[in-house]
């Protein structure tokens, strides 16, 4: 298989397709043959390995991690770490925590956040992209499928990542705040997690979802709303649900 970073120059439409294992080609073909008109993809764990939203949160809280200073006025590293620890203990709701992981940057400009997110994704996550998922998105778009990225991670990180999938900002539904000019506020627009994912798709896309792809229990509602559901790199809880519901299960080459 061609190294992923060998194919990041130029647009994905100009690149020669990578070589995959026969099982991978079978998975890709099985999706393309459905001829979906609208497809929705979770991002963290589905399009790449790991949680970019969580890692970005941690990166910006480190004093020696090389991250620019983007924390909002009055936001302390200790307070956010304590809050996240409470979330991990089950004391803070998932949607609430994901929202706070966006509003913590209030007062920073969008260009500064996008610059930080681009630096972060290229440095830490670009090599973790599942090349066959990138190829799947390319093939779907080549077939005029409308592809949407849906994530509870902050929109800046997802926008930085979607440059490598040719998915425009207008087709990203991620955790997002209102702006005052170019300055981020603490006013949330949406946090697509759990039931928030199909809600965002219904409100913004307003079309039937032909195919949906996710990796965790926070994607179950989105997968259930689609004509065809695919559990990609599923966590054990989603894998169990997928087997029960008869959804297609696929493990990317890089983690087999």
N, C-alpha and C positions, 0 to 999 in steps of 0.2 A: 504494500500500500504506500502511496506517495506521502511523504511527510506533509502535515497540514500547513506548516509555515512556508512550504515551498509554493503554496498556491494562494498567498494572500495579496499578491501584487496584481493590480488591475481588478476588473469586475469579475464576479463569479461566472458570468455568462461567457467570458472570453477564455476560460480555463479548460484544459483537457480534463475529462472526468477521471477521478481516481479509480484505482483497481480495488475491488472488494472481494471478500470471501463469498462463495456461492450462497451461503445462508443469508448473507447481507443483501445480495442481489435479489434473492427471493422475496425478502421483506420489502425492499424498495419497489419491486415490480408489483407486489400485492397491493400496495397503496396506490400506485399510479394507475393500475387497472380499474380502480374504483372511479376514476375521473372526477374527483371532488371539485366542486366549484368554490367552496369556502372551507378553509382549514384553520384550526386554532391550535397553537403550540404553547404549552408551558415552557419555561426557559431553564431555570436552575434544575439540574439533575436530568433534564430531558434533552436539551440541545447541547449541554456540556456537563462534565462531571463536577460535582460540588455545588455549593450555594454561594453565588457571587454576591448576593445581597448581604448575607451574613458576614462574608469575608470583607466586603467594602466597609461595613459598619465597624468591624474590628480594626481595619487598617486606618480609618480616620480617627480612631480613638487612641492609637499608639502615638507616643511622643517621639519615637525614634524610627518610625516605619517609612519615612520618606513621603508621607501624605501631606498635601497642602492643608493649611488651617481653614477648614470650612465649617467648623462647629458654630452653631448659633449663639448669640449673646445670652449668657446665663446658663448655657448647657455645660455641664461638667463631665469629664470622662468617668469619674467615679459614679455619678448618679446614673449615667446610661449603662454602665457595666452592672450596677446593682439592679437596675430595672430589667436588664436582659437575663440576669441570673434568676430573678423572680419569674420571668416568663418560662425559663427552662424548667423551673419547679412546678409549673402549671398554675401559677398565681396570677398571671397576666394573659389575657385573651390574645390569640394569634393575630387577629385583625388589628387589635389595638397596638400590639407591639410593632407590627409592620408599618403602621401609620406613624408611630413615634420615630421609627428608623428613617423616616423621610422628613418630618417636621423638625428634627434635631438640627437640620442644616438651614433653618430659617435665617434670613439675612444675607446668605451667600447668593451671588449672582448665578443665573443659569449658565452663562458661558464658563464661569469658574468651575461649576459642578460638572459640566460636560467634559471639561479639560481633565479634571481629576478622575472622572469615571473612565475616560479613554485611556489615560495613563495606567490606571489600575487594571482594566480588563486586558490590555495588551501585555502587561507585565506578569499577571498572575493567572489569567484564565484562557488566553488565546490557544495555548497548546492543549487545553482540556476540552476543546470543542470536539464533539463527535462528528468526524468527517462525513459519515454516511447520513447523519441528520442534516448537515449542511447541503449535501448532495440531494437529499429528498426535497428540501425547500426549493433548491434550484430547479429540480424537475417539475415540481408542482407549479411554480411560477411560470416556467416555460410553457406549461399546458394551460396557462391563463387562470390558474387557481388563485383566489384571493386569500393570502396567507396573513394570519394575525398572530402576534406574539402577546401572550397573556401572563402576567407575573405579579406576585406580591412584593417583589424587590423594587427598589426605587427606579423611577423611569430613566434617570440619568445613566445608570449602569446598563440598563436594558437597551437604551438607544446606542450606547457605545458598542455593545455586543452585536446589535442588529446590523451594523455597518458591514459585518462579515457574512451576513445572510441576505443582504440587499432588501431588507424589510424596512420600509420608510417609517419615520416617526408617526405618521398619520395612521399606521396600522399596528401601533403598540398600545396595549392596555396594561399599564403598570401602576404601582403606587405613585401618586402624583399630587402635588400641591398647587394651589393658585399662585400666580406671580403678580407682584406689583411692579409693572414694567418688566425688568429682567431679574428682579429680586424675589427669591423664594419666601413664602409666608408659612404660617402654621395652619393654614386653611386647606384641609384635604379635599381633593376632588374625588378620588376613588382609591380603594385598596382591594385589588382583585385577589382575594384568597377564599378558598372554600366556595360557599354559595355566592360570594362576590364575583367569581369568574363568570359564571353564566349570566349573572345580572349585568355585568359590564358588556358582555357580548350582545345581550338582548337590547340594551340601551343604545349602544353605539353601532354595532354591525347591522342589527335589525334584519338578519337573514338566517335561514336555516344553516346550521353547522353540519357539513357533510362528514368531516373527519376531525377528531381531536386527539391530542397526544399529551400525556402527562406521566409523572413518576411517583406521586405521593398521594396520601389521602386527601390533601388539600385540592386535588384535581378531580376527585370523584364526581362532583356535581357537573363539572364541565364535560367530562367524558360521557356522563350519562345523558347529556342533552344532545350529543352528536349522533348522527346516523351510524357511524362507525367509530369505535373507540380503540385506542392503542395505548397500552401501558408500556412505556419505554424506560428501561433501566429502573423498574419499579422497586420501591421500598417493599419490605415483606408484607405490610398491611395492604398496600395497593395490589400486590401480586395475588394475595389471597382473594381480594374482592374481584379482581379481573378474572381469575379462574372460575369463581362462582357465577359471574355474569357472562362468561364466554367471550371476553374481550381478548383481542390479539395481544400477546406479550412478546416484547423484543428486548434483548440485551445487546447493546452496542459492542462492536469488536474490541474496543479498548478496555473493556471491563470483564470480558469473558474469562 
